[in-house]
Amino acid sequence: MPEKVITLAEYLDSMAVPGELYEKLDDNTVRCYACGLRCKIKDGRRGVCQVRFNKGGVLYVPFGYAAGIQADPIEKKPFFHVLPGADALTFGMLGCDMHCD
């Protein structure tokens, strides 16, 4: 019997865990504080980033994966005066908080 094929979104959602950077509001709505947009997310909906979602009044967030990992010179970072010449580990998750069409 072949295994059920799932989408990338379904797989990533299965890895999501309850987050900490949110506030519970009325009617199972949450306010996400993970970025500057401060999305107000209704139950069963997603934030602008499309990776954080509200399930039963709990904000679920990405966990256990990175979309990219790289060692960058510290001079690229906003704290470039710390340890000149050192490397800093940079990583990024999937999701974007821009409003493109």
N, C-alpha and C positions, 0 to 999 in steps of 0.2 A: 504494500500500500504506500503510495507516495506521500511524503510529508507535505503539510500545508505550507504554501509559499506566503510569506508575510512581506509587507512593504518596509522600507527603511524607517518610515515614521512609526509604524507599529513596533518595530524592534527597539527603537530609541525610547518610545513611551514605556516599554516594558522595563527599561533600565532606570526610569525616573524614580526619585525618592521624594518624600515630603521635605519641603524647603523650610527655611527659617526666616528669610527676609520678606515677610508679608504680614499683613494685618487682616484679621477677620472683620467683615462688615455685615450688614443685614442680608437676609435671604441667601445665605451660603456664598455671597460674593466676597472676593478677597482683593486687597490692594497689594500689588507686587512692588517691592523696593529693590529689586536686583539691578535696575538701571535708572537713569534720570527720567524716564517716561512715566514711572509710577502707575502702570496699567491697573485699571479697575476691571477685574476679570470675573464674569458671572460663572456660575456652576456649569460645567460642561464646555466651557470656552477656553481659548488660548490668548495669551498676551500678544503684543505686536511681534515679538521675536519668534513666535510659533513653536518654541521649545518648552516654555513654561505654561502649565495648564492647571485649571481648577477642577478638582474632582471631589465633589461632596463637601465643598467649603475648605478644602486643604489645597495649598499650592504645591504642585509637583514640579521638580526641577531636574535638569540633566545630571547624571552621575555615572562615573565609571568609564568615560571615554573622552578623548580630545580629538578635535578635527585636525589640529596641527601642533607640532612641538618643535621648538628650535632654540638653539643657544645664540643669543644676540649679544653684541658688545654693550656694556652697561651705559655707554654714551648715548645710545638710542632711547634710553628710558628717561622719565621725568626726574629721576634721582641720580643723574649722571655724575654728580660730584662725589658719590660714594664709591670707594674702591676703583679709582680710574684704571682702565685696562682690563678689568675683570669681565667675565661673561655673566649674563643673566638668563635664566630659563624663561622662555616665553611660550605660552600655550593658548590655544583658542578653542572655543566650543562652537558647535553649529548654532545657527540662529542669528538674527539681525534685527536691530531696532530702528531701521530706516523705513520710511514710508514710500518705497518705490512702486511704480506700476508694473 
